[in-house]
């Protein structure tokens, strides 16, 4: 994992955030960079998170957020949150690192109020560069970050990403590339000519928004 990883603020989530939120939770919050973005967006918001690294958790606490240090796979969410008590849950670049992300999503989903949102980012193993590495280069080498981060335990394509975020009973509201390609570039033009058939191959990471009924 590269230096500064826990300090990253996920600004790419901003277009998917709901217009209002009072109680928010960030799973794998690092030093609280993304929580600080939420603080800037929402007035009088209560912010919380879970972070496995104690040093990062302490930095997030110093900003005034309620942070617990723990392993998401083992964390007792119901001991800290009532059912239907949260407006927004973020799981950004975290579920793929867990042993059982399905169990975690099933525990988190009931914590959302009606209309509450779960926003998740997940890497797409069907990305064209990885397919080339496999089919052409015969390579499946782990790296310090990115799609082949050596700490990834689970891998997803669009279909299985959707199954993950809905396994707790939530409904998909939107799914898109976290970093859309340029529509006027060569890849974008080719994708348009093919009626969007290259969408999944050109998506490095999905941003999924699911909602509590």
WOVEN-V744120 format. One record per backbone hydrogen bond with DSSP energy under -1.0 kcal/mol. CO is the residue of the C=O (numbers start at 1). NH is the residue of the N-H. E is the energy in kcal/mol with one decimal. If there is no record, write none. Layout:
co = (CO,CO)
nh = (NH,NH)
e = (E,E)
This chain:
co = (2,4,5,6,9,10,11,13,14,22,23,23,24,25,26,29,32,33,34,35,36,37,38,46,47,48,49,50,50,51,53,54,55,56,57,58,60,60,61,66,68,71,71,75,77,77,82,86,87,88,89,90,91,94,95,96,96,100,101,102,103,104,105,108,109,110,111,113,116,117,118,119,120,121,122,124,127,128,129,130,131,132,132,133,143,146,148,149,156,157,158,159,160,161,162,164,166,171,174,176,182,185,186,187,188,189,190,191,192,196,198,201,204,205,206,207,208,209,209,210,211,212)
nh = (5,7,8,31,11,13,14,16,17,46,87,88,48,90,50,32,36,37,38,39,40,41,42,24,66,26,68,28,29,70,57,58,59,60,61,62,63,65,64,49,51,74,75,77,80,81,85,113,117,25,119,27,121,97,98,153,154,104,105,106,107,108,109,111,112,84,86,116,212,89,210,91,208,93,206,127,131,132,133,134,135,136,137,139,150,149,143,152,125,161,162,163,164,165,166,167,169,211,209,207,185,189,190,191,192,193,194,196,195,199,202,128,124,178,122,176,120,173,174,118,171,115)
e = (-1.7,-1.3,-1.1,-2.9,-1.9,-1.6,-1.5,-1.7,-1.1,-3.3,-2.7,-1.6,-1.4,-2.8,-1.6,-2.1,-2.1,-1.1,-1.8,-2.1,-1.7,-1.5,-2.9,-2.7,-2.4,-2.1,-2.4,-2.6,-1.5,-1.2,-2.5,-2.4,-1.5,-2.1,-2.2,-1.7,-1.0,-1.2,-2.3,-1.8,-2.2,-1.4,-1.2,-1.3,-1.7,-1.8,-1.5,-2.7,-2.4,-2.2,-2.7,-2.9,-1.6,-1.8,-1.5,-2.6,-2.1,-1.5,-2.4,-2.1,-1.5,-2.1,-2.5,-1.7,-1.6,-1.9,-2.6,-2.5,-2.3,-2.5,-2.7,-2.8,-3.3,-1.1,-3.0,-1.5,-2.1,-2.3,-2.0,-2.2,-3.2,-2.4,-1.8,-3.5,-2.4,-1.8,-2.8,-2.0,-3.0,-2.4,-2.3,-1.9,-1.9,-2.1,-1.3,-1.1,-2.0,-2.9,-2.7,-3.1,-1.3,-2.8,-2.3,-2.3,-2.1,-2.4,-1.4,-3.2,-1.7,-1.7,-1.9,-3.0,-2.5,-3.2,-2.0,-1.8,-2.7,-3.5,-1.6,-2.9,-2.6,-2.2)
